[in-house]
Amino acid sequence: MSQLATQAEVLKLARLFDVDPDEVEFLVGIQPDALRLLRESITEYLYEEDQPMFRALAPIVGRVPTKLAVKVAGRVHPVLLGGIAALLKPSRMVTYACAFPIPMLADVGVYVDPRRVREVLRLLPADVIVDVALELEARGDFSTISKFIDYVSDETLRAVEEALPDETALLKVAFMMESKNRVDHIFRMLPRERIERLLQRIQQDPAGLLSEFLSLLVHVSYGFKRELGDIFANQAEGLINEYILEAHRRGLWIDVLPVVSAMSPPSQHRVVNLPALREDEVQRSILLAAEEHDMWGVVLPMIGQMGDENRAAVSEIMVSLGATSMQAATEAALMGECWPVLLDLVTRMEETKQAEFGRVLQAIGEVDPTLHTRIVEMAVEAGISREMLPEPAELVA
C-alpha cells in the first residue's frame, strides 16, 4: 500500500466533505484504491440523487440570456450550478463561463465532474482556464485544479504552467492528480531552470513538501526519476538526512526505496551511507518494510552500496527478524543475482543463522543442484563453513 497515495485520497475526501483533513485522519490505514472508490461512489450518489432537479432546471437555464444568467448564478449555490453545467449544451456553457466572474467559476469548478464537461473544457478559451487556475492556486485548492489536468490540451496546460509563478504549486497539483500517468509529461514540459528552481524551493521547506516531492519521484518515468534523484542526491547532506528521517517518521519506505534504487550508483552510494541511514531504528524500519512488502530485491543492491559498518548493523538486524527474512532475502538474491551481498551479510551472523541460510539453500538445491553447488562454492569462499551448508536430500541419498 502506498502511504503517499493514501494521504492524497484522505485530502480529497476532506475536500469533498469540506472538513479539516484531521477529521478524516482515521482513514489513513485503508488502501488508497478503496478510498478512491469510496470518494467516487459518494460523488456519484450525490449527483444521481439530485439528477431529477438538475434535469428539470437545465432546459430553463439554457434559455436564460447570458447577463441574466450571470446575475442569477451569483445567488445560487455552486453545487447546483455544477450539477446543471453537465447537462447544458457545451456551446451554451462556454458562453456562460466566459461571462461569469472568475471567482464564481472557481466556486463552481469544485463541484463539476470533469468527465461530464470534456467538450466544454475543449472549447473554453485557454486564458479563462488559466485565470481560474490562478484563482484556485491563490485559495490553496490544488485538488480542484488536479481534477481537470487530464482533460485540457497540452497548449492549455503549458499556459497554466507558465502562469503559475510558484513551481511548488505544480508539485501539489501533481500530488492530487487522479491519473498519475501524466505527471511525467507535466514536468517534462517545464524548462530546466524551473525544475532547478523547484528543487531549490523544496530545500526551503523539506518537511512541508516531502510527500509531494516523493510522489513526483515515484510517478515519473525511470529516466526522469533517475535524473531528479541524482539532482536530489547532490544536495546538502543535512537536507537529505532530514528527508530520510522524515520518511522514516511517516513510514514512507514503500515509496522511497524504489526511488533510491533508481539513482545512479554514485548517487545511491552517497545516500545509503549518510548518517541517518546508520541509525538502528531507521535501518530496522527499512528491513521490516522490505519483508512486509516483498522489497528485498530492491533493498539488497542498496545494501551492496553500504560501507562495512552499515552492513554489520544490517546483518545484526536480520538476525532479529526471524526465518522469513532469510527466506525472502535468499529468494531476492536468487532473482537478482545478489549473492555477494547476501553472503557478506550471512558471514557476519552467528552459526545458528548461517545454518538457517544453509537450509534455505538446501531447498533451492532440491530444484537446481547445479545452482546449489555454485552458491555453496561462493559461500565457502566468502567464509561460511561448509558444515552450515548441507547437500540437497536427494544428492545425499
Rosetta blueprint (number, residue, H / E / L):
1 M L
2 S L
3 Q H
4 L H
5 A H
6 T H
7 Q H
8 A H
9 E H
10 V H
11 L H
12 K H
13 L H
14 A H
15 R H
16 L H
17 F H
18 D L
19 V L
20 D L
21 P H
22 D H
23 E H
24 V H
25 E H
26 F H
27 L H
28 V L
29 G L
30 I L
31 Q L
32 P H
33 D H
34 A H
35 L H
36 R H
37 L H
38 L H
39 R H
40 E H
41 S H
42 I H
43 T H
44 E H
45 Y H
46 L H
47 Y H
48 E H
49 E H
50 D L
51 Q H
52 P H
53 M H
54 F H
55 R H
56 A H
57 L H
58 A H
59 P H
60 I H
61 V H
62 G H
63 R H
64 V L
65 P L
66 T H
67 K H
68 L H
69 A H
70 V H
71 K H
72 V H
73 A H
74 G L
75 R L
76 V L
77 H L
78 P H
79 V H
80 L H
81 L H
82 G H
83 G H
84 I H
85 A H
86 A L
87 L L
88 L L
89 K L
90 P H
91 S H
92 R H
93 M H
94 V H
95 T H
96 Y H
97 A H
98 C H
99 A H
100 F L
101 P L
102 I H
103 P H
104 M H
105 L H
106 A H
107 D H
108 V H
109 G H
110 V L
111 Y L
112 V L
113 D L
114 P H
115 R H
116 R H
117 V L
118 R H
119 E H
120 V H
121 L H
122 R H
123 L H
124 L L
125 P L
126 A H
127 D H
128 V H
129 I H
130 V H
131 D H
132 V H
133 A H
134 L H
135 E H
136 L H
137 E H
138 A H
139 R H
140 G L
141 D L
142 F H
143 S H
144 T H
145 I H
146 S H
147 K H
148 F H
149 I H
150 D H
151 Y H
152 V L
153 S L
154 D H
155 E H
156 T H
157 L H
158 R H
159 A H
160 V H
161 E H
162 E H
163 A H
164 L L
165 P L
166 D L
167 E H
168 T H
169 A H
170 L H
171 L H
172 K H
173 V H
174 A H
175 F H
176 M H
177 M L
178 E L
179 S L
180 K H
181 N H
182 R H
183 V H
184 D H
185 H H
186 I H
187 F H
188 R H
189 M L
190 L L
191 P L
192 R H
193 E H
194 R H
195 I H
196 E H
197 R H
198 L H
199 L H
200 Q H
201 R H
202 I H
203 Q H
204 Q H
205 D L
206 P L
207 A L
208 G L
209 L L
210 L H
211 S H
212 E H
213 F H
214 L H
215 S H
216 L H
217 L H
218 V H
219 H H
220 V L
221 S L
222 Y H
223 G H
224 F H
225 K H
226 R H
227 E H
228 L H
229 G H
230 D H
231 I H
232 F H
233 A H
234 N L
235 Q L
236 A L
237 E H
238 G H
239 L H
240 I H
241 N H
242 E H
243 Y H
244 I H
245 L H
246 E H
247 A H
248 H H
249 R H
250 R H
251 G L
252 L L
253 W H
254 I H
255 D H
256 V H
257 L H
258 P H
259 V H
260 V H
261 S H
262 A H
263 M L
264 S L
265 P H
266 P H
267 S H
268 Q H
269 H H
270 R H
271 V H
272 V H
273 N L
274 L L
275 P H
276 A H
277 L H
278 R H
279 E L
280 D H
281 E H
282 V H
283 Q H
284 R H
285 S H
286 I H
287 L H
288 L H
289 A H
290 A H
291 E H
292 E H
293 H L
294 D L
295 M L
296 W H
297 G H
298 V H
299 V H
300 L H
301 P H
302 M H
303 I H
304 G H
305 Q L
306 M L
307 G L
308 D H
309 E H
310 N H
311 R H
312 A H
313 A H
314 V H
315 S H
316 E H
317 I H
318 M H
319 V H
320 S H
321 L H
322 G L
323 A H
324 T H
325 S H
326 M H
327 Q H
328 A H
329 A H
330 T H
331 E H
332 A H
333 A H
334 L H
335 M H
336 G H
337 E L
338 C L
339 W H
340 P H
341 V H
342 L H
343 L H
344 D H
345 L H
346 V H
347 T H
348 R L
349 M L
350 E L
351 E H
352 T H
353 K H
354 Q H
355 A H
356 E H
357 F H
358 G H
359 R H
360 V H
361 L H
362 Q H
363 A H
364 I H
365 G H
366 E H
367 V H
368 D L
369 P H
370 T H
371 L H
372 H H
373 T H
374 R H
375 I H
376 V H
377 E H
378 M H
379 A H
380 V H
381 E H
382 A H
383 G L
384 I L
385 S L
386 R H
387 E H
388 M H
389 L L
390 P L
391 E L
392 P L
393 A H
394 E H
395 L H
396 V H
397 A L
